[in-house]
Amino acid sequence: GLELYNLNGKRLQTIAAQDPPNNNASNAPSRFNNVAAIKCLSCQDQSKMLVIVTDRGLDQLRFYMLNDGLLEDVTSPNIPFVFNTNQSEINKQQTAYGLTATNYGDTMTALVSKR
C-alpha cells in the first residue's frame, strides 16, 4: 500500500494495494514500489502535484492528485501494463520497478525501469 505522512511524521492517509486480478491467489497481488511527485502541467491549477507510483505486482503506473493534503486516485480504470502483455508474464515479476518523473518543457514525463 501507500502511506502519506506530514513532515512531523504524522500519518495522514493510508491507501491499500489492490487485490490480485480476478481475486485469484495465483496472480501477483498489487505491490507499490517507487513514488515520484511532479507539478501537474495538465491541471488548470498547475501548482497541484501529481503523484506517480509504480505497482510492480500489476506492472502498472498509478496516479494520484494531491488535493487538500490528501491523495485522490485518478488512475484510469483501463491503464495498460507497462512492460508485459498478459497476466502470466506479470506473474514472473519482470515488471515496472524504478521510477523518476520530471516536467520536460510543457510535457510531464515518467521514466520507468524493469525489475
C-alpha positions as CSV (number, residue, x, y, z in Angstrom):
1,G,0.0,0.0,0.0
2,L,0.9,3.7,0.2
3,E,1.0,5.9,3.2
4,L,1.1,9.7,3.3
5,Y,2.9,11.4,6.2
6,N,3.5,15.1,7.1
7,L,7.0,16.3,7.9
8,N,6.4,15.7,11.6
9,G,5.9,12.0,11.0
10,K,2.1,12.0,11.4
11,R,0.4,9.6,9.1
12,L,-2.3,11.4,7.2
13,Q,-3.6,8.7,4.8
14,T,-3.3,5.0,4.0
15,I,-4.1,3.6,0.6
16,A,-4.4,-0.1,0.3
17,A,-2.9,-2.0,-2.6
18,Q,-5.3,-3.7,-4.9
19,D,-6.2,-7.4,-4.7
20,P,-4.8,-9.8,-7.2
21,P,-6.6,-9.7,-10.6
22,N,-9.8,-11.7,-10.6
23,N,-9.2,-12.3,-6.8
24,N,-7.1,-15.2,-7.9
25,A,-4.4,-16.0,-5.3
26,S,-2.2,-17.5,-8.1
27,N,-2.0,-14.0,-9.7
28,A,0.6,-11.5,-8.4
29,P,-1.0,-9.0,-6.0
30,S,-0.6,-5.3,-6.2
31,R,2.7,-4.1,-4.7
32,F,3.5,-0.4,-4.7
33,N,7.2,0.3,-5.0
34,N,8.6,3.7,-6.0
35,V,7.0,7.1,-5.8
36,A,7.6,10.4,-7.7
37,A,5.8,13.7,-7.5
38,I,5.7,16.4,-10.1
39,K,3.7,19.6,-10.8
40,C,0.6,18.7,-12.8
41,L,1.0,20.7,-16.1
42,S,-2.3,19.4,-17.5
43,C,-4.3,20.7,-14.5
44,Q,-6.0,24.1,-14.5
45,D,-4.2,24.9,-11.3
46,Q,-0.6,23.9,-12.3
47,S,0.6,24.2,-8.7
48,K,-1.2,20.9,-8.0
49,M,1.1,17.9,-7.5
50,L,0.6,14.6,-9.4
51,V,2.0,11.6,-7.6
52,I,3.1,8.6,-9.7
53,V,3.6,5.2,-8.2
54,T,5.0,2.0,-9.7
55,D,2.9,-1.0,-9.0
56,R,5.3,-3.8,-9.6
57,G,2.8,-6.5,-8.7
58,L,0.4,-5.4,-11.5
59,D,3.0,-3.9,-13.9
60,Q,1.2,-0.5,-13.9
61,L,1.7,3.1,-13.0
62,R,-0.8,4.5,-10.6
63,F,-1.6,8.2,-10.5
64,Y,-2.8,10.3,-7.5
65,M,-3.6,14.0,-7.2
66,L,-2.6,15.7,-4.0
67,N,-5.8,17.6,-3.1
68,D,-6.1,19.5,0.2
69,G,-3.3,17.4,1.7
70,L,-4.7,14.0,0.7
71,L,-4.2,11.7,-2.2
72,E,-7.0,11.1,-4.7
73,D,-6.7,8.2,-7.1
74,V,-7.0,9.5,-10.7
75,T,-5.7,6.3,-12.4
76,S,-7.7,5.3,-15.5
77,P,-9.6,2.0,-15.0
78,N,-8.1,1.0,-18.3
79,I,-4.5,1.7,-17.5
80,P,-2.3,-0.6,-19.6
81,F,0.6,-2.7,-18.5
82,V,4.0,-1.1,-18.6
83,F,6.2,-3.9,-19.9
84,N,4.0,-7.0,-20.2
85,T,1.1,-8.1,-22.4
86,N,-0.7,-10.6,-20.1
87,Q,-1.1,-11.8,-16.5
88,S,1.2,-14.8,-17.0
89,E,4.1,-12.6,-17.9
90,I,3.3,-10.3,-14.9
91,N,3.4,-13.3,-12.5
92,K,7.0,-13.8,-13.5
93,Q,7.6,-10.3,-11.9
94,Q,9.5,-8.7,-14.8
95,T,7.5,-5.6,-14.1
96,A,7.7,-1.8,-13.6
97,Y,10.1,-1.1,-10.7
98,G,12.3,2.0,-10.6
99,L,10.7,5.4,-11.3
100,T,11.5,9.0,-11.7
101,A,9.4,11.8,-13.2
102,T,10.0,15.3,-14.5
103,N,8.4,18.1,-16.3
104,Y,10.3,18.4,-19.6
105,G,9.3,21.7,-21.1
106,D,5.5,21.5,-21.1
107,T,5.4,17.7,-21.0
108,M,5.0,15.5,-17.9
109,T,7.4,12.5,-18.3
110,A,7.8,9.4,-16.2
111,L,10.8,7.1,-16.7
112,V,10.4,3.5,-15.5
113,S,12.9,0.7,-15.2
114,K,12.1,-3.0,-15.3
115,R,12.8,-5.3,-12.3
